[in-house]
Amino acid sequence: MIIDNFTQNTSLYPFLNQLIDYAGLFPPTSLTLDEAICNYASYQLDKDSWMLGPFIVQASRLDELDPYITLFSHERPLTISAVGTRTRNPTEYYKGLLADLKKIDLFRERHGQVVQITTLEMPLPPNIPDLNLLNITSTETVKLGLQTYCEVPAPLNTEWEKTLHKSLDVIATHNSESPVTLGFKLRTGGVTADVFPTPRQVAVAIKGCRDRNLAIKFTAGLHHPIRMYREEIGAKMHGFINVFVAGMLTHLHHLDLSTIEKILADEEVSNFTFHPNEISWCGLKMTSSEIKSLRDSVLRSYGCCSFNEPREDMKSLDIL
């Protein structure tokens, strides 16, 4: 990992360190495996590699990575966040989970320390998760030492907020009764306007996870630092700085829903200030040590199909 001394000694370092999980295989980029894994290997050698998180790939496709292992080494391993198989019901889910975990286990065995698979992003069957299903998930994934984030598929309709709260309640109940904690994965966009949650919906998810002490990771739609309108989808896209600043300040200052929503909806970059030892939004502050602690514990990272776009935007806005 290449880090210049100036960056390492500013508040940007804990905020952006390993923030961007590379999801080049997924829409809208949808690269071939060859293109995506070669990009990832090159990004590891880039001067901005300190911002790079794991390579995101479906667990079912791990075998396809075998020919590319020579691009990596013990010193620069292929770090992976595996995405589980999407299923329709608990029976399918259990079979899919076991198949995915077997793929992960065998892939690790073949490649040893050249590979690190630390995270599983598991889509649950539709509707509110079943506690027994979460118990099975944690029992099986802990055997491989995986940190698991559960995605709850739910349409963005009038029932979404109710479904979210009930789902977070079940995950929190599991965590209170188990030595293994599960996190929550929120989808923040996609390739069409109708799959982007509103600032209020994202605020509800952030506050809901804060209130239940759940770790959260994000995916999709967070290509740009600050919220903005984008012609390619005909809608406003969330900014990853908005999302993570909102999440951190919510934990530190116990913000109400309205304030969280304002941070998420803010399109003015000057309201987000980056000082040597703190970051603030409209006077609400967080120190570098607080940022590091929150990133390590409850606000891990986000998946993005581009590594270039976020950092180029930050440079154009004079954030980097």
BATI-445999 format. One record per atom (N, C-alpha, C): residue in three letters; x, y, z. Coordinates in steps of 0.02 Angstrom, whole numbers, plus 50000, padded with zeros to 5 digits. Example, Ala and Ser with C-alpha at 12.3 -4.5 7.8 and 13.67 -1.06 7.14 Angstrom:
<recs>
ala506604971650390
ala506154977550390
ala506604983550390
ser506424988850354
ser506844994750357
ser506455000250394
</recs>
This chain:
<recs>
met500424994050000
met500005000050000
met500445006250000
ile500305010849955
ile500705016949948
ile500335022849979
ile500635026050028
ile500315031650062
ile500825037250070
asp500655043150045
asp501115048750056
asp501015051450126
asn501555054350154
asn501545056550224
asn501025061950236
phe500915066350187
phe500425071650196
phe499725068750207
thr499525064150162
thr498865061150167
thr498785057250232
gln499305053450251
gln499255049350311
gln499165053550374
asn499375059750372
asn499335064050431
asn498745068850428
thr498235067350388
thr497635071450386
thr497025067150403
ser496455070550414
ser495835067050430
ser495575062950371
leu495815064550311
leu495605060850252
leu495825053550255
tyr496395052350288
tyr496655045550288
tyr496185040650323
pro495985041750385
pro495525036950416
pro494845036750382
phe494645042450351
phe493995042650318
phe493985038450255
leu494515038950215
leu494535035750149
leu494915029150148
asn495265027550202
asn495685021550203
asn495275015250189
gln495435011850134
gln495085005650114
gln494325006550111
leu494115012450089
leu493395013950088
leu493045010850028
ile493405010249970
ile493075008449908
ile493215001149891
asp492714996849899
asp492764989949878
asp492644989749802
tyr493094986549766
tyr493064986849693
tyr492594981649665
ala492054983949632
ala491524979649606
ala491464980349530
gly492024980049495
gly492024981049423
gly491624975949384
leu491494970149415
leu491094964949381
leu490354966649376
phe490144971449418
phe489434972749426
phe489214978949387
pro488554979449372
pro488294985149335
pro488414991649374
pro488454997349338
pro488384997949265
pro489014996349225
thr489594995749258
thr490204994449220
thr490194987549189
ser490034982449229
ser489964975549204
ser490554973249161
leu491154973849189
leu491754971749154
leu491794964149151
thr492204961549106
thr492354954449107
thr492784953049167
leu492824946749187
leu493244944849244
leu493974946749230
asp494194945549169
asp494884947149151
asp495024954649161
glu494574958849136
glu494664966049143
glu494654968249216
ala494164965649254
ala494074967849323
ala494654965749368
ile494874959449362
ile495404957149407
ile496074960349389
cys496184961549325
cys496804964949304
cys496794972249328
asn496214975449325
asn496154982249353
asn496334982149427
tyr496054977349464
tyr496164977049536
tyr496914976349552
ala497244971949515
ala497964970949527
ala498344977349513
ser498144981049461
ser498494987349446
ser498344992749498
tyr497724992849523
tyr497544997849574
tyr497944996749638
gln498124990549652
gln498524989149712
gln499214992349709
leu499444994049648
leu500094997149639
leu500035004749630
asp499435007349629
asp499315014449618
asp499465018449681
lys499625024849672
lys499775029049730
lys499165030049775
asp498565028849748
asp497965029449789
asp497715022649815
ser498145017649814
ser497935010849833
ser497705010449906
trp497905015349947
trp497695015350017
trp496935016250024
met496605018649971
met495875019449973
met495515013049951
leu495885008249925
leu495595002249895
leu495434996849946
gly494814994449944
gly494614988849987
gly494654982349948
pro494274977349968
pro494294970849934
pro494004970949864
phe494164965749827
phe493864964349762
phe493204960649774
ile492664963249746
ile492014960149756
ile491854955449699
val491704949149717
val491554944149666
val491054939149696
gln490634936449653
gln490154931449675
gln490544925249698
ala490334922449754
ala490664916349780
ala490634910749727
ser490104910649689
ser490024905349638
ser490544905849583
arg490884911549576
arg491374912649522
arg492094912249546
leu492214910449608
leu492894910449634
leu493364906049593
asp493124900349570
asp493554895849531
asp493844899349469
glu493464904149441
glu493684907549381
glu494304912049393
leu494444913349458
leu495014917549474
leu495674913749477
asp495644907149475
asp496254903049482
asp496814905249434
pro496664906549369
pro497214908349323
pro497544915149338
tyr497234919149382
tyr497484925949394
tyr497864926549460
ile497954921049495
ile498264921349561
ile498994923749556
thr499324922549500
thr500014924749492
thr500084932449491
leu499534935949484
leu499554943349488
leu499654945749560
phe499594941149608
phe499594943049678
phe500144939249716
ser500254941149778
ser500794937949817
ser500624938249891
his501054935149932
his500954935450005
his500974942750029
glu501414946649998
glu501494953650019
glu500914957949992
arg500634955949936
arg500084959749905
arg499544954749886
pro499174952349936
pro498684946949923
pro498064949349886
leu497714944549857
leu497064945849828
leu496554945649884
thr496324951549904
thr495834952049958
thr495134952249928
ile494694948049953
ile494034947049922
ile493474948049972
ser492944951349948
ser492304951349982
ser491834947249937
ala491614941449961
ala491224936949920
ala490484938549926
val490134938349869
val489414939649868
val489054932849861
gly488604931649907
gly488244925349908
gly487704924949854
thr487454919049844
thr486954917749792
thr486274920449813
arg485944923849767
arg485274926449780
arg484754920849773
thr484314920149822
thr483834914649823
thr483134917249838
arg482624912849831
arg481924914849838
arg481594912549902
asn481884907549936
asn481564904949996
asn482094901750042
pro481914900250105
pro482404897550152
pro482744891150130
thr482384886750097
thr482684880450074
thr483234881750023
glu483084885949973
glu483584887749924
glu484174891449957
tyr484014895650005
tyr484524899650038
tyr485034895150073
tyr484784890250110
tyr485234885850147
tyr485694882050100
lys485424879450046
lys485824875849997
lys486344880549965
gly486114886549948
gly486564891349917
gly487124893549964
leu486944894650027
leu487444896650077
leu487994891350084
leu487794885050091
leu488284879750099
leu488724878950037
ala488414879749978
ala488804879249916
ala489304884949911
asp489094890949929
asp489544896749927
asp490124895949976
leu489974893650036
leu490494892850087
leu490994887350067
lys490744882250034
lys491204876950010
lys491674879849957
lys491414884049912
lys491834887249862
lys492374891449895
ile492184895249946
ile492654899549982
ile493194895350016
asp492994890050050
asp493464885850086
asp493964882650039
leu493734879849984
leu494174876549936
leu494644881549902
phe494394887449887
phe494804892649856
phe495374894649902
arg495214895549966
arg495734897150016
arg496244891550020
glu496014885350022
glu496474879650027
glu496954879449968
arg496714880949909
arg497134880649849
arg497674885949849
his497524891849876
his497974897549865
his498294900249929
gly498114897749986
gly498464899650047
gly498454907050060
gln499044909650080
gln499084916650102
gln499084921650045
val499084919349984
val499034923949927
val498314926649921
val497854923349956
val497154925349954
val496904926750024
gln496514932150031
gln496174933650095
gln495434934850079
ile495004930550106
ile494284931550099
ile494014933050169
thr493854939250180
thr493694941550248
thr492944942750258
thr492584943950203
thr491894946250209
thr491434942350163
leu490814941150187
leu490294938150146
leu489704942950145
glu489484944750085
glu488894949050077
glu488324944450055
met487854943250099
met487364937950088
met486664940750077
pro486394940050016
pro485694942150005
pro485224937150038
leu484794939550081
leu484294935250112
leu483704934250065
pro483304929150075
pro482694928450035
pro482244934550045
pro481794935949999
pro481334941650006
pro480934941450071
asn480714947350092
asn480314948150153
asn480744948550215
ile480434949150272
ile480784950050336
ile481164943750353
pro481804944350372
pro482204938350386
pro481954934350445
asp482054927950441
asp481864923350494
asp482464922450541
leu482334922750606
leu482874922250655
leu483254915650649
asn482904910250635
asn483234903850626
asn483724904050567
leu483524907550514
leu483954908150455
leu484584912050472
leu484524917150513
leu485114920950533
leu485564916850579
asn485264912750622
asn485664908350665
asn486064903450623
ile485744900650572
ile486094896050526
ile486664899750491
thr486514905850468
thr487024909750433
thr487634910950476
ser487534913250537
ser488104914750580
ser488474908450601
thr488114902950613
thr488424896650633
thr488884894050578
glu488664894650516
glu489054892050460
glu489624896850441
thr489494903350440
thr490014907950416
thr490574908950467
val490424908250531
val490944909150582
val491464903650577
lys491284897850550
lys491764892450541
lys492334894450496
leu492194899050450
leu492704901450403
leu492964908350423
gly492754910850481
gly492994917350505
gly492774923150463
leu492184922750433
leu491934928050390
leu491514933150427
gln491614939550413
gln491144944650435
gln490584945050384
thr489974943950406
thr489414943350359
thr488954949350365
tyr488774952050306
tyr488294957550300
tyr487684954950264
cys487094955850294
cys486474953250266
cys486114958650226
glu485954957050164
glu485554961550123
glu484824959050124
val484364963650138
val483654961850140
val483314964550077
pro483164960250028
pro482824962649967
pro482114964949983
ala481984971249969
ala481324974049982
ala481194979749933
pro480614979749900
pro480464985149853
pro480404991849888
leu480604997249853
leu480585003949883
leu479885006849878
asn479415003749914
asn478725006049913
asn478515008649982
thr477875009449992
thr477635012250056
thr477765007650115
glu477905001350102
glu478034996550156
glu478774995950171
trp479194999350133
trp479924998350140
trp480165000050210
glu479955005650237
glu480195007750303
glu480005002850357
lys479385000450355
lys479154995550404
lys479554989050397
thr479664986950335
thr480044980750323
thr480754981550348
leu481054987450336
leu481734988650359
leu481784988050434
his481344991550471
his481374991450544
his481294984350571
lys480824980650544
lys480714973850568
lys481324969450553
ser481624970450494
ser482224966650475
ser482814968250521
leu482914974650535
leu483464976650580
leu483344973950650
asp482704973750671
asp482544970950737
asp482754963650742
val482624959850689
val482804952750690
val483564951850692
ile483914955750652
ile484644955350652
ile484924957250721
ala484644962550751
ala484864964650818
ala484714959350870
thr484134956050864
thr483964950650911
thr484464945050904
his484624943250843
his485134938050832
his485784939950866
asn486014946150855
asn486654948350882
asn486654948350958
ser486074949750989
ser486034949851062
ser486054942851092
glu485884937951051
glu485844930951076
glu486424926651053
ser486844929351010
ser487384925350980
ser488054928650992
pro488594924650999
pro489264927651003
pro489504930150936
val489144928550882
val489324930650815
val488874936350793
thr489154941950773
thr488744947650752
thr488684947850676
leu488084949250652
leu487954950250582
leu487864957650568
gly488094959950511
gly487994966850491
gly487424967450441
phe487294973650420
phe486764975050372
phe487054978250310
lys486814976250252
lys487044979050189
lys486474982850156
leu486594989250141
leu486084993450111
leu486254994950038
arg485774993749995
arg485854995449924
arg485635002749915
thr486105006849890
thr485975014049886
thr485875016549814
gly485755011949767
gly485625013949699
gly485655008249651
gly485785009849588
gly485805004849535
gly485855008249468
val485575005249417
val485645007949349
val485025011849325
thr484495011749366
thr483895015549348
thr483665019649408
ala483315025149395
ala483125029849447
ala482685026649501
asp482285021749483
asp481795019049530
asp482115014749585
val482755012949578
val483075008749629
val483505012949678
phe483465019549671
phe483835023849718
phe483385025549777
pro483565023649837
pro483175025749895
pro483225033349904
thr482725036249934
thr482735043449948
thr483205045050005
pro483415051350013
pro483815053150072
pro483485051050137
arg482815051650141
arg482475049550202
arg482565042050213
gln482495038050161
gln482565030850168
gln483265028850190
val483765032050161
val484455030550183
val484545032850256
ala484255038550273
ala484295041050342
ala483975036150390
val483405033450372
val483065028550414
val483515022450426
ala483855020150373
ala484305014450379
ala484905015950424
ile485205021850414
ile485775023850455
ile485585024450529
lys485035027850541
lys484805028650611
lys484595021950640
gly484265017850599
gly484045011350623
gly484635006950644
cys485175007150606
cys485765003250623
cys486115006250684
arg486145012950688
arg486435016150747
arg486055014250810
asp485385014650807
asp484975013250867
asp485055006050890
arg485225001550844
arg485294994350861
arg486014992050863
asn486484996750855
asn487204995250856
asn487384990050804
leu487134990850743
leu487294986350689
leu487804989450642
ala488304985550623
ala488774987750571
ala488404987950504
ile488594992750463
ile488264993550398
ile488784994550343
lys488654991450286
lys489054992650227
lys488574994350170
phe488824998050121
phe488395000550068
phe488614997750001
thr488144997849953
thr488314995649886
thr487884999249835
ala488165000349776
ala487805002849717
ala487635010249722
gly487755013849668
gly487535020749662
gly487975026049693
leu488495023949728
leu488925028849763
leu489565030249723
his489485032649662
his490065033949620
his490385040749634
his489995045249663
his490215052249669
his490255054349742
pro490705058949759
pro490805060949829
pro490195064449859
ile489885069049820
ile489345073249845
ile488715071849803
arg488145071949835
arg487515070749800
arg487435075449741
met487205072649684
met487135076749624
met486655073449575
tyr486385077549531
tyr485955075049477
tyr486395072149422
arg486195066349395
arg486575063149342
arg486125061549283
glu486305064049225
glu485905063049164
glu485835055649146
glu486355051649160
glu486335044749137
glu485785040549170
ile485555042749229
ile484995039149260
ile484375043549267
gly484445050049253
gly483885054549259
gly483655055649330
ala484125055649377
ala483955056349448
ala484575058649486
lys484475060349548
lys485045062149591
lys485335055849622
met486005055549623
met486365049949652
met486645052149719
his486635047449768
his486915048949834
his487675049949829
gly487945054149872
gly488665055049877
gly488955050749932
phe489515047649919
phe489795043249972
phe490055047250031
ile490265053550018
ile490465057750075
ile489845059450117
asn489295061250084
asn488665062450120
asn488495056550165
val488515050550135
val488295044550170
val488735043050231
phe489385043250222
phe489825041450277
phe489875046950330
val489865053250308
val489845058750357
val489195058350398
ala488635057050364
ala487995056350399
ala488025050650449
gly488295044950428
gly488335039250472
gly488765040450533
met489335043550523
met489795044750579
met489505049950628
leu489245055450600
leu488965060550644
leu488355058050681
thr487985053550650
thr487395050550684
thr487625046650745
his488155042850739
his488415039050796
his488695043650850
leu489045048850829
leu489385053050879
leu488915058050913
his488415060550876
his487995065950902
his487265063950911
his487105057450899
his486425054950906
his485925059550869
leu486065060550806
leu485655065050765
leu484955062450756
asp484485067050748
asp483805065050732
asp483745063750657
leu483185060850638
leu483085058750568
leu483115064750520
ser482845070350540
ser482825076250497
ser483535078650481
thr483965078850531
thr484655081250520
thr485045076350477
ile484955069950489
ile485295064850447
ile485085065750374
glu484435066750364
glu484175067650296
glu484475073850263
lys484565079250302
lys484865085350275
lys485575084250251
ile485965080450290
ile486655078950270
ile486655074950205
leu486225069950202
leu486195065650143
leu485975069450080
ala485535074450089
ala485265078150032
ala485695084150013
asp486205085650052
asp486605091650040
asp487035090949977
glu486955095649931
glu487335095649868
glu487875100849866
glu488005104149923
glu488495109549926
glu489145106849958
val489655106049918
val490285103049942
val490595107249997
ser490495113849996
ser490815118250046
ser490555117050116
asn489975113750123
asn489715112150189
asn490085106450223
phe490475102750183
phe490885097250209
phe491605099650212
thr491875100550271
thr492545103350278
thr493025098150306
phe493615097950275
phe494125092950293
phe494735096650322
his494805096050387
his495355099250422
his495895093950436
pro496495096050457
pro497025091150470
pro496815085650519
asn496455087450572
asn496295082450623
asn495555081350634
glu495135084150591
glu494415083050598
glu494055084550533
ile493455081750528
ile493005083050473
ile492355085750502
ser492045090550468
ser491425093350496
ser490925094550440
trp490295094750461
trp489745096850417
trp489345101950455
cys489325108050429
cys488935113550459
cys489045113950535
gly489665113350556
gly489835114150626
gly489835107850667
leu489545102450643
leu489565096050678
leu490225092650661
lys490615090850713
lys491295088650701
lys491415081450722
met491935078650691
met492185072050712
met492945072050702
thr493305069350752
thr494035069350750
thr494285063350710
ser494925063550693
ser495235058050656
ser495185051550694
ser495295051750759
ser495255045550799
ser494545042850802
glu494045047350806
glu493355045150805
glu493165042050738
ile493415045250684
ile493285042650617
ile493575035550611
lys494195034650632
lys494515027950627
lys494125022750666
ser493925024550726
ser493545019850768
ser492895017850736
leu492535022650707
leu491885021050675
leu491975017050612
arg492495018750573
arg492625014850512
arg492795007650529
asp493175006650582
asp493374999950602
asp492804995850628
ser492294999150657
ser491784995450693
ser491104995150658
val490845000850636
val490145000750613
val490015003650544
leu490505007050514
leu490415009950448
leu490995007850403
arg490955001650379
arg491534998550351
arg491745001350283
ser491315000750232
ser491535002450164
ser490925002550118
tyr491065003850054
tyr490525003250005
tyr490785000249940
gly490364996649905
gly490544993549842
gly490414998249784
cys490904998849739
cys490825003249681
cys491134999949621
cys490805000449563
cys491054997149503
cys491625001049471
ser491795006849499
ser492355010749474
ser492795012849533
phe493455012249525
phe493915014949574
phe494155021849552
asn494165023049487
asn494405029349460
asn493915035149472
glu493275033849458
glu492785039249461
glu492745042749529
pro492705039049585
pro492665042549649
pro493275046849664
arg493865044349650
arg494465048249668
arg494575054049619
glu494395053149556
glu494455058749509
glu493975064349527
asp493365062449549
asp492895067549572
asp493145071249633
met493445067549680
met493715070849740
met494275075649722
lys494685073849674
lys495215078349652
lys494935084549619
ser494405083749578
ser494105089449544
ser493775094249593
leu493565091549651
leu493245095749703
leu493745098249754
asp494395096849742
asp494945098849788
asp494875095749857
ile494575089849860
ile494555086049923
ile495195082149932
leu495445079249877
leu496085075749877
leu496635080349850
</recs>
